[in-house]
Amino acid sequence: MLKKEYNSFYSTQEFANAIGVHKNTVIRWDNEGRLKPHHKDRHGYRYYSQEQVTEFLRGGM
């Protein structure tokens, strides 16, 4: 798993790598409303928190 510093976020690709799925799967889950990013920047890029990684890996999502 990737190690991130406090207050930093995972890009979609980094999040996908951390949870073991393809980037397009994460994007599809967002589009379906199954998994929302922590936030999106003004360009629409998705960002995920360490807490989301941890919750997913524990089976909470």
Phi and psi in degrees as a GROMACS rama.xvg file:
@    title "Ramachandran Plot"
@    xaxis  label "Phi"
@    yaxis  label "Psi"
@TYPE xy
-73.8074  145.278  LEU-2
-107.116  123.221  LYS-3
-115.748  148.58  LYS-4
-77.6027  160.805  GLU-5
-56.0049  140.873  TYR-6
69.2814  12.7796  ASN-7
-110.229  159.714  SER-8
-128.18  158.431  PHE-9
-87.8225  135.129  TYR-10
-70.3442  172.417  SER-11
-58.96  -44.1976  THR-12
-64.5985  -44.0627  GLN-13
-64.1347  -41.7198  GLU-14
-62.9336  -45.854  PHE-15
-59.128  -44.9061  ALA-16
-61.6506  -41.4668  ASN-17
-65.4216  -32.9468  ALA-18
-100.978  -3.54237  ILE-19
82.1317  32.09  GLY-20
-128.594  171.417  VAL-21
-78.1313  149.233  HIS-22
-54.1422  -40.7894  LYS-23
-64.4979  -28.1114  ASN-24
-66.3386  -43.655  THR-25
-62.5307  -43.3375  VAL-26
-63.4036  -42.6155  ILE-27
-61.8315  -44.7097  ARG-28
-58.5797  -39.4966  TRP-29
-64.2691  -48.3508  ASP-30
-61.2687  -31.2737  ASN-31
-84.6452  -8.69263  GLU-32
82.4849  11.1709  GLY-33
-82.6572  -27.2087  ARG-34
-149.262  111.738  LEU-35
-98.0274  140.691  LYS-36
-67.4628  159.786  PRO-37
-58.0234  -44.2872  HIS-38
-162.035  165.901  HIS-39
-120.679  141.859  LYS-40
-82.8688  -178.201  ASP-41
-65.3887  -15.6795  ARG-42
-94.6371  -2.66139  HIS-43
91.1668  5.11727  GLY-44
-71.3406  136.549  TYR-45
-87.7264  143.066  ARG-46
-135.133  139.325  TYR-47
-121.532  148.561  TYR-48
-92.3601  163.38  SER-49
-60.3484  -36.4477  GLN-50
-61.2339  -37.9845  GLU-51
-66.5881  -39.3627  GLN-52
-60.7125  -50.7916  VAL-53
-59.8707  -45.916  THR-54
-62.8135  -42.5542  GLU-55
-62.7505  -45.7495  PHE-56
-66.7211  -23.5252  LEU-57
-85.3617  -2.25324  ARG-58
88.1609  16.1864  GLY-59
-86.5712  -4.35154  GLY-60
